[in-house]
Amino acid sequence: MKHLSIVFFLLFAVVVYAQPGAPGPDPVPLDGGLIALLAAGAAYGAKKYRNNQEN
């Protein structure tokens, strides 16, 4: 059973790799929302760090 699953995953990887790239819409820039999430995460991390330093 172990050998069968290994062979399956190896063949599956070859099939997935062999698929042609589908033309799609232009990529979406991740400027506004991603920067806001990074800033919020940094602020939250700084707050947690300061709270841990007080204890």
PyMOL Python script that loads the backbone (N, CA, C, O; Angstrom):
from pymol import cmd

cmd.read_pdbstr("""\
ATOM      1  N   MET A   1       0.823  -1.197   0.000  1.00  0.00           N
ATOM      2  CA  MET A   1       0.000   0.000   0.000  1.00  0.00           C
ATOM      3  C   MET A   1       0.867   1.261   0.000  1.00  0.00           C
ATOM      4  O   MET A   1       0.546   2.248  -0.662  1.00  0.00           O
ATOM      5  N   LYS A   2       1.965   1.213   0.749  1.00  0.00           N
ATOM      6  CA  LYS A   2       2.856   2.355   0.832  1.00  0.00           C
ATOM      7  C   LYS A   2       3.484   2.651  -0.530  1.00  0.00           C
ATOM      8  O   LYS A   2       3.597   3.807  -0.937  1.00  0.00           O
ATOM      9  N   HIS A   3       3.891   1.588  -1.227  1.00  0.00           N
ATOM     10  CA  HIS A   3       4.516   1.771  -2.539  1.00  0.00           C
ATOM     11  C   HIS A   3       3.518   2.312  -3.550  1.00  0.00           C
ATOM     12  O   HIS A   3       3.869   3.133  -4.398  1.00  0.00           O
ATOM     13  N   LEU A   4       2.289   1.859  -3.461  1.00  0.00           N
ATOM     14  CA  LEU A   4       1.252   2.334  -4.376  1.00  0.00           C
ATOM     15  C   LEU A   4       0.988   3.818  -4.183  1.00  0.00           C
ATOM     16  O   LEU A   4       0.825   4.549  -5.159  1.00  0.00           O
ATOM     17  N   SER A   5       0.945   4.269  -2.941  1.00  0.00           N
ATOM     18  CA  SER A   5       0.701   5.693  -2.702  1.00  0.00           C
ATOM     19  C   SER A   5       1.886   6.539  -3.166  1.00  0.00           C
ATOM     20  O   SER A   5       1.692   7.648  -3.664  1.00  0.00           O
ATOM     21  N   ILE A   6       3.105   6.032  -3.011  1.00  0.00           N
ATOM     22  CA  ILE A   6       4.283   6.776  -3.483  1.00  0.00           C
ATOM     23  C   ILE A   6       4.240   6.911  -4.994  1.00  0.00           C
ATOM     24  O   ILE A   6       4.490   7.992  -5.527  1.00  0.00           O
ATOM     25  N   VAL A   7       3.926   5.826  -5.690  1.00  0.00           N
ATOM     26  CA  VAL A   7       3.841   5.859  -7.150  1.00  0.00           C
ATOM     27  C   VAL A   7       2.723   6.806  -7.584  1.00  0.00           C
ATOM     28  O   VAL A   7       2.893   7.563  -8.540  1.00  0.00           O
ATOM     29  N   PHE A   8       1.600   6.774  -6.903  1.00  0.00           N
ATOM     30  CA  PHE A   8       0.483   7.652  -7.236  1.00  0.00           C
ATOM     31  C   PHE A   8       0.891   9.119  -7.128  1.00  0.00           C
ATOM     32  O   PHE A   8       0.623   9.909  -8.033  1.00  0.00           O
ATOM     33  N   PHE A   9       1.538   9.481  -6.020  1.00  0.00           N
ATOM     34  CA  PHE A   9       1.927  10.872  -5.838  1.00  0.00           C
ATOM     35  C   PHE A   9       2.991  11.308  -6.830  1.00  0.00           C
ATOM     36  O   PHE A   9       2.978  12.456  -7.276  1.00  0.00           O
ATOM     37  N   LEU A  10       3.901  10.433  -7.184  1.00  0.00           N
ATOM     38  CA  LEU A  10       4.908  10.780  -8.186  1.00  0.00           C
ATOM     39  C   LEU A  10       4.268  11.012  -9.545  1.00  0.00           C
ATOM     40  O   LEU A  10       4.609  11.974 -10.233  1.00  0.00           O
ATOM     41  N   LEU A  11       3.340  10.138  -9.940  1.00  0.00           N
ATOM     42  CA  LEU A  11       2.666  10.314 -11.222  1.00  0.00           C
ATOM     43  C   LEU A  11       1.755  11.537 -11.206  1.00  0.00           C
ATOM     44  O   LEU A  11       1.648  12.242 -12.210  1.00  0.00           O
ATOM     45  N   PHE A  12       1.108  11.790 -10.092  1.00  0.00           N
ATOM     46  CA  PHE A  12       0.238  12.946  -9.971  1.00  0.00           C
ATOM     47  C   PHE A  12       1.042  14.232 -10.110  1.00  0.00           C
ATOM     48  O   PHE A  12       0.580  15.185 -10.739  1.00  0.00           O
ATOM     49  N   ALA A  13       2.236  14.270  -9.531  1.00  0.00           N
ATOM     50  CA  ALA A  13       3.074  15.460  -9.624  1.00  0.00           C
ATOM     51  C   ALA A  13       3.489  15.706 -11.077  1.00  0.00           C
ATOM     52  O   ALA A  13       3.555  16.856 -11.509  1.00  0.00           O
ATOM     53  N   VAL A  14       3.767  14.651 -11.829  1.00  0.00           N
ATOM     54  CA  VAL A  14       4.157  14.802 -13.227  1.00  0.00           C
ATOM     55  C   VAL A  14       2.974  15.313 -14.042  1.00  0.00           C
ATOM     56  O   VAL A  14       3.148  16.165 -14.913  1.00  0.00           O
ATOM     57  N   VAL A  15       1.789  14.810 -13.775  1.00  0.00           N
ATOM     58  CA  VAL A  15       0.596  15.249 -14.509  1.00  0.00           C
ATOM     59  C   VAL A  15       0.290  16.705 -14.197  1.00  0.00           C
ATOM     60  O   VAL A  15      -0.032  17.473 -15.104  1.00  0.00           O
ATOM     61  N   VAL A  16       0.383  17.094 -12.952  1.00  0.00           N
ATOM     62  CA  VAL A  16       0.098  18.475 -12.569  1.00  0.00           C
ATOM     63  C   VAL A  16       1.139  19.407 -13.166  1.00  0.00           C
ATOM     64  O   VAL A  16       0.798  20.503 -13.609  1.00  0.00           O
ATOM     65  N   TYR A  17       2.379  19.003 -13.187  1.00  0.00           N
ATOM     66  CA  TYR A  17       3.447  19.822 -13.740  1.00  0.00           C
ATOM     67  C   TYR A  17       3.295  19.972 -15.246  1.00  0.00           C
ATOM     68  O   TYR A  17       3.724  20.977 -15.814  1.00  0.00           O
ATOM     69  N   ALA A  18       2.691  18.987 -15.896  1.00  0.00           N
ATOM     70  CA  ALA A  18       2.594  18.987 -17.349  1.00  0.00           C
ATOM     71  C   ALA A  18       1.449  19.847 -17.872  1.00  0.00           C
ATOM     72  O   ALA A  18       1.322  20.009 -19.085  1.00  0.00           O
ATOM     73  N   GLN A  19       0.620  20.398 -17.007  1.00  0.00           N
ATOM     74  CA  GLN A  19      -0.508  21.199 -17.454  1.00  0.00           C
ATOM     75  C   GLN A  19      -0.024  22.532 -18.009  1.00  0.00           C
ATOM     76  O   GLN A  19       0.841  23.170 -17.409  1.00  0.00           O
ATOM     77  N   PRO A  20      -0.563  22.960 -19.140  1.00  0.00           N
ATOM     78  CA  PRO A  20      -0.163  24.262 -19.676  1.00  0.00           C
ATOM     79  C   PRO A  20      -0.740  25.400 -18.842  1.00  0.00           C
ATOM     80  O   PRO A  20      -1.779  25.245 -18.200  1.00  0.00           O
ATOM     81  N   GLY A  21      -0.077  26.514 -18.856  1.00  0.00           N
ATOM     82  CA  GLY A  21      -0.547  27.669 -18.110  1.00  0.00           C
ATOM     83  C   GLY A  21      -1.748  28.301 -18.797  1.00  0.00           C
ATOM     84  O   GLY A  21      -1.714  28.583 -19.994  1.00  0.00           O
ATOM     85  N   ALA A  22      -2.788  28.517 -18.043  1.00  0.00           N
ATOM     86  CA  ALA A  22      -3.998  29.111 -18.596  1.00  0.00           C
ATOM     87  C   ALA A  22      -3.853  30.632 -18.604  1.00  0.00           C
ATOM     88  O   ALA A  22      -3.444  31.218 -17.601  1.00  0.00           O
ATOM     89  N   PRO A  23      -4.183  31.272 -19.717  1.00  0.00           N
ATOM     90  CA  PRO A  23      -4.131  32.736 -19.709  1.00  0.00           C
ATOM     91  C   PRO A  23      -5.232  33.281 -18.812  1.00  0.00           C
ATOM     92  O   PRO A  23      -6.389  32.873 -18.914  1.00  0.00           O
ATOM     93  N   GLY A  24      -4.872  34.185 -17.954  1.00  0.00           N
ATOM     94  CA  GLY A  24      -5.841  34.733 -17.023  1.00  0.00           C
ATOM     95  C   GLY A  24      -5.772  36.235 -16.992  1.00  0.00           C
ATOM     96  O   GLY A  24      -5.048  36.849 -17.776  1.00  0.00           O
ATOM     97  N   PRO A  25      -6.518  36.827 -16.096  1.00  0.00           N
ATOM     98  CA  PRO A  25      -6.488  38.286 -15.980  1.00  0.00           C
ATOM     99  C   PRO A  25      -5.149  38.748 -15.423  1.00  0.00           C
ATOM    100  O   PRO A  25      -4.369  37.948 -14.904  1.00  0.00           O
ATOM    101  N   ASP A  26      -4.896  40.026 -15.536  1.00  0.00           N
ATOM    102  CA  ASP A  26      -3.653  40.582 -15.001  1.00  0.00           C
ATOM    103  C   ASP A  26      -3.594  40.356 -13.496  1.00  0.00           C
ATOM    104  O   ASP A  26      -4.630  40.365 -12.830  1.00  0.00           O
ATOM    105  N   PRO A  27      -2.401  40.155 -12.951  1.00  0.00           N
ATOM    106  CA  PRO A  27      -2.290  39.958 -11.504  1.00  0.00           C
ATOM    107  C   PRO A  27      -2.708  41.215 -10.742  1.00  0.00           C
ATOM    108  O   PRO A  27      -2.505  42.340 -11.201  1.00  0.00           O
ATOM    109  N   VAL A  28      -3.288  40.997  -9.585  1.00  0.00           N
ATOM    110  CA  VAL A  28      -3.777  42.098  -8.757  1.00  0.00           C
ATOM    111  C   VAL A  28      -2.643  42.568  -7.846  1.00  0.00           C
ATOM    112  O   VAL A  28      -2.025  41.743  -7.173  1.00  0.00           O
ATOM    113  N   PRO A  29      -2.356  43.856  -7.806  1.00  0.00           N
ATOM    114  CA  PRO A  29      -1.318  44.336  -6.890  1.00  0.00           C
ATOM    115  C   PRO A  29      -1.800  44.234  -5.441  1.00  0.00           C
ATOM    116  O   PRO A  29      -2.968  44.484  -5.144  1.00  0.00           O
ATOM    117  N   LEU A  30      -0.903  43.873  -4.570  1.00  0.00           N
ATOM    118  CA  LEU A  30      -1.247  43.679  -3.157  1.00  0.00           C
ATOM    119  C   LEU A  30      -0.758  44.857  -2.325  1.00  0.00           C
ATOM    120  O   LEU A  30      -0.138  44.654  -1.281  1.00  0.00           O
ATOM    121  N   ASP A  31      -1.022  46.075  -2.762  1.00  0.00           N
ATOM    122  CA  ASP A  31      -0.470  47.232  -2.077  1.00  0.00           C
ATOM    123  C   ASP A  31      -1.253  47.617  -0.827  1.00  0.00           C
ATOM    124  O   ASP A  31      -0.736  47.486   0.283  1.00  0.00           O
ATOM    125  N   GLY A  32      -2.469  48.083  -0.980  1.00  0.00           N
ATOM    126  CA  GLY A  32      -3.198  48.701   0.125  1.00  0.00           C
ATOM    127  C   GLY A  32      -3.515  47.778   1.268  1.00  0.00           C
ATOM    128  O   GLY A  32      -3.136  48.052   2.407  1.00  0.00           O
ATOM    129  N   GLY A  33      -4.193  46.704   0.998  1.00  0.00           N
ATOM    130  CA  GLY A  33      -4.642  45.821   2.069  1.00  0.00           C
ATOM    131  C   GLY A  33      -3.506  45.093   2.753  1.00  0.00           C
ATOM    132  O   GLY A  33      -3.526  44.907   3.970  1.00  0.00           O
ATOM    133  N   LEU A  34      -2.518  44.681   1.982  1.00  0.00           N
ATOM    134  CA  LEU A  34      -1.392  43.950   2.566  1.00  0.00           C
ATOM    135  C   LEU A  34      -0.571  44.844   3.485  1.00  0.00           C
ATOM    136  O   LEU A  34      -0.137  44.408   4.551  1.00  0.00           O
ATOM    137  N   ILE A  35      -0.358  46.076   3.082  1.00  0.00           N
ATOM    138  CA  ILE A  35       0.404  47.003   3.931  1.00  0.00           C
ATOM    139  C   ILE A  35      -0.369  47.313   5.204  1.00  0.00           C
ATOM    140  O   ILE A  35       0.226  47.426   6.275  1.00  0.00           O
ATOM    141  N   ALA A  36      -1.685  47.451   5.103  1.00  0.00           N
ATOM    142  CA  ALA A  36      -2.500  47.700   6.297  1.00  0.00           C
ATOM    143  C   ALA A  36      -2.428  46.510   7.255  1.00  0.00           C
ATOM    144  O   ALA A  36      -2.345  46.697   8.469  1.00  0.00           O
ATOM    145  N   LEU A  37      -2.459  45.288   6.715  1.00  0.00           N
ATOM    146  CA  LEU A  37      -2.355  44.107   7.581  1.00  0.00           C
ATOM    147  C   LEU A  37      -0.984  44.017   8.237  1.00  0.00           C
ATOM    148  O   LEU A  37      -0.879  43.666   9.412  1.00  0.00           O
ATOM    149  N   LEU A  38       0.063  44.330   7.489  1.00  0.00           N
ATOM    150  CA  LEU A  38       1.403  44.310   8.065  1.00  0.00           C
ATOM    151  C   LEU A  38       1.550  45.349   9.166  1.00  0.00           C
ATOM    152  O   LEU A  38       2.157  45.073  10.200  1.00  0.00           O
ATOM    153  N   ALA A  39       0.999  46.542   8.955  1.00  0.00           N
ATOM    154  CA  ALA A  39       1.074  47.596   9.969  1.00  0.00           C
ATOM    155  C   ALA A  39       0.289  47.205  11.215  1.00  0.00           C
ATOM    156  O   ALA A  39       0.750  47.425  12.335  1.00  0.00           O
ATOM    157  N   ALA A  40      -0.887  46.631  11.027  1.00  0.00           N
ATOM    158  CA  ALA A  40      -1.692  46.207  12.170  1.00  0.00           C
ATOM    159  C   ALA A  40      -0.982  45.086  12.940  1.00  0.00           C
ATOM    160  O   ALA A  40      -0.998  45.073  14.170  1.00  0.00           O
ATOM    161  N   GLY A  41      -0.367  44.160  12.227  1.00  0.00           N
ATOM    162  CA  GLY A  41       0.367  43.081  12.888  1.00  0.00           C
ATOM    163  C   GLY A  41       1.567  43.598  13.655  1.00  0.00           C
ATOM    164  O   GLY A  41       1.852  43.133  14.759  1.00  0.00           O
ATOM    165  N   ALA A  42       2.272  44.557  13.075  1.00  0.00           N
ATOM    166  CA  ALA A  42       3.423  45.146  13.767  1.00  0.00           C
ATOM    167  C   ALA A  42       2.984  45.887  15.017  1.00  0.00           C
ATOM    168  O   ALA A  42       3.638  45.781  16.055  1.00  0.00           O
ATOM    169  N   ALA A  43       1.891  46.635  14.941  1.00  0.00           N
ATOM    170  CA  ALA A  43       1.387  47.363  16.113  1.00  0.00           C
ATOM    171  C   ALA A  43       0.936  46.396  17.199  1.00  0.00           C
ATOM    172  O   ALA A  43       1.192  46.622  18.382  1.00  0.00           O
ATOM    173  N   TYR A  44       0.270  45.327  16.802  1.00  0.00           N
ATOM    174  CA  TYR A  44      -0.189  44.325  17.778  1.00  0.00           C
ATOM    175  C   TYR A  44       1.008  43.632  18.428  1.00  0.00           C
ATOM    176  O   TYR A  44       1.020  43.407  19.638  1.00  0.00           O
ATOM    177  N   GLY A  45       2.008  43.298  17.622  1.00  0.00           N
ATOM    178  CA  GLY A  45       3.205  42.666  18.171  1.00  0.00           C
ATOM    179  C   GLY A  45       3.947  43.587  19.125  1.00  0.00           C
ATOM    180  O   GLY A  45       4.439  43.131  20.158  1.00  0.00           O
ATOM    181  N   ALA A  46       4.040  44.878  18.803  1.00  0.00           N
ATOM    182  CA  ALA A  46       4.700  45.832  19.689  1.00  0.00           C
ATOM    183  C   ALA A  46       3.942  45.962  21.004  1.00  0.00           C
ATOM    184  O   ALA A  46       4.554  46.045  22.069  1.00  0.00           O
ATOM    185  N   LYS A  47       2.625  45.979  20.935  1.00  0.00           N
ATOM    186  CA  LYS A  47       1.813  46.064  22.158  1.00  0.00           C
ATOM    187  C   LYS A  47       2.023  44.833  23.030  1.00  0.00           C
ATOM    188  O   LYS A  47       2.185  44.953  24.244  1.00  0.00           O
ATOM    189  N   LYS A  48       2.020  43.656  22.422  1.00  0.00           N
ATOM    190  CA  LYS A  48       2.232  42.423  23.185  1.00  0.00           C
ATOM    191  C   LYS A  48       3.638  42.397  23.791  1.00  0.00           C
ATOM    192  O   LYS A  48       3.827  41.939  24.918  1.00  0.00           O
ATOM    193  N   TYR A  49       4.612  42.888  23.039  1.00  0.00           N
ATOM    194  CA  TYR A  49       5.992  42.929  23.546  1.00  0.00           C
ATOM    195  C   TYR A  49       6.095  43.858  24.754  1.00  0.00           C
ATOM    196  O   TYR A  49       6.721  43.514  25.757  1.00  0.00           O
ATOM    197  N   ARG A  50       5.476  45.037  24.652  1.00  0.00           N
ATOM    198  CA  ARG A  50       5.519  45.980  25.779  1.00  0.00           C
ATOM    199  C   ARG A  50       4.797  45.421  26.995  1.00  0.00           C
ATOM    200  O   ARG A  50       5.259  45.596  28.122  1.00  0.00           O
ATOM    201  N   ASN A  51       3.670  44.750  26.780  1.00  0.00           N
ATOM    202  CA  ASN A  51       2.939  44.149  27.904  1.00  0.00           C
ATOM    203  C   ASN A  51       3.756  43.056  28.571  1.00  0.00           C
ATOM    204  O   ASN A  51       3.715  42.924  29.794  1.00  0.00           O
ATOM    205  N   ASN A  52       4.498  42.266  27.798  1.00  0.00           N
ATOM    206  CA  ASN A  52       5.326  41.210  28.374  1.00  0.00           C
ATOM    207  C   ASN A  52       6.532  41.790  29.120  1.00  0.00           C
ATOM    208  O   ASN A  52       7.000  41.184  30.084  1.00  0.00           O
ATOM    209  N   GLN A  53       7.041  42.941  28.700  1.00  0.00           N
ATOM    210  CA  GLN A  53       8.173  43.559  29.370  1.00  0.00           C
ATOM    211  C   GLN A  53       7.760  44.130  30.714  1.00  0.00           C
ATOM    212  O   GLN A  53       8.590  44.213  31.619  1.00  0.00           O
ATOM    213  N   GLU A  54       6.498  44.530  30.875  1.00  0.00           N
ATOM    214  CA  GLU A  54       6.012  45.068  32.147  1.00  0.00           C
ATOM    215  C   GLU A  54       5.873  43.978  33.198  1.00  0.00           C
ATOM    216  O   GLU A  54       6.030  44.250  34.388  1.00  0.00           O
ATOM    217  N   ASN A  55       5.586  42.765  32.788  1.00  0.00           N
ATOM    218  CA  ASN A  55       5.365  41.665  33.755  1.00  0.00           C
ATOM    219  C   ASN A  55       6.640  41.105  34.256  1.00  0.00           C
ATOM    220  O   ASN A  55       6.631  40.181  35.069  1.00  0.00           O
TER     221      ASN A  55
END
""", "prot")
cmd.dss("prot")
cmd.show_as("cartoon", "prot")
cmd.util.cbc("prot")
cmd.orient("prot")
